[in-house]
Amino acid sequence: MQSQVRELGKSMATMKEYIERDLAKKEEKTRKKAEKNEAEIREAEEREAKARKARKKAEKARSEEERLTAMKKDMDMHVRITVKAVMKESCSEIRDVLLSTKGEPSWKGKKKVTYQSDEGEFSDYEVVSSDTEDIRVGTWNLCINEKRKRGVEPVFEDSPRMELQPKRTKRRTPRRVTAKPPTFTPRVTRSKTKTKKKVAISPNTKERFVAAIKRNTPAKIGILKRYMFQEHCMKQLKDLDAITLQNICNEEGIPYGGKIDAMFDLAEHRTYKEYGTDEEDEARDEEAKEPEEEGVGEVIDEEVEDDQ
């Protein structure tokens, strides 16, 4: 019996401890939940306070802007009224001065109509400049004495309508070409035939002539032909682009220094290949002229001998 009572007491103690622990857990959970709710409420209050502060600041800025706008409007109105009053005073003073110096105006013709405006109302168009006022004061004595009278309108009698002949383009007829009769001239015969002898040419001169004939460009001897060939080369090269000119310079062994310089260098190089230098060209011209002069002299001597 005592053992059962002891075991029952132990079980009661264990049950009591379990209940106390469970109650402590529930109290802790309730406390944390209350703290969480308080934190959320506090954050909501802070957000509301910030929003209220921002609204208050925006309202204050808006009211300040409205106040400045109203002040500016009042200032503009005050300035306009002041300027209007000053202009009226100045115009009246100028009018009085002009009237005193010029005398009373004499009105002629129709009576001038004056328009009076209410003093209380204000308009931006009532301000008159000094130049306009001066013109008005200086021209108010001018008036039209009598209107321009039209003359009697001319009366035309019944006359027929003037008609012109229609324009006609003339037909172009081809001109008839009459063939001219052929004119016969008497045949002129030479009294005596003249035989020309061959001119002896030195071997060196002959070799130079053969070398000149074998060149790529025939019958181009002289400074003028040289310049013509150089100009022809320039015309051919000016239509090429920079890359093509650079490739041509590399092929012919000429340094590329820009499009313009390359064009001149290539033209000079090709002219040199065709004609050589200027000194060689001049020497060839002189040597070519000498045999011709000698041949002409020999032929003239032979003709003189034959005539004798």
BELLINTA-V429046 format. One record per run of one state. SS is the DSSP state (A for helix, B for strand, O for the rest). FROM is the first residue (numbers start at 1). TO is the last residue. If there is no record, write none. Layout:
BEGIN
ss->SS from->FROM to->TO
ss->SS from->FROM to->TO
END
This chain:
BEGIN
ss->O from->1 to->1
ss->A from->2 to->102
ss->O from->103 to->123
ss->A from->124 to->126
ss->O from->127 to->129
ss->A from->130 to->138
ss->O from->139 to->202
ss->A from->203 to->213
ss->O from->214 to->222
ss->A from->223 to->237
ss->O from->238 to->241
ss->A from->242 to->252
ss->O from->253 to->258
ss->A from->259 to->275
ss->O from->276 to->277
ss->A from->278 to->307
ss->O from->308 to->308
END
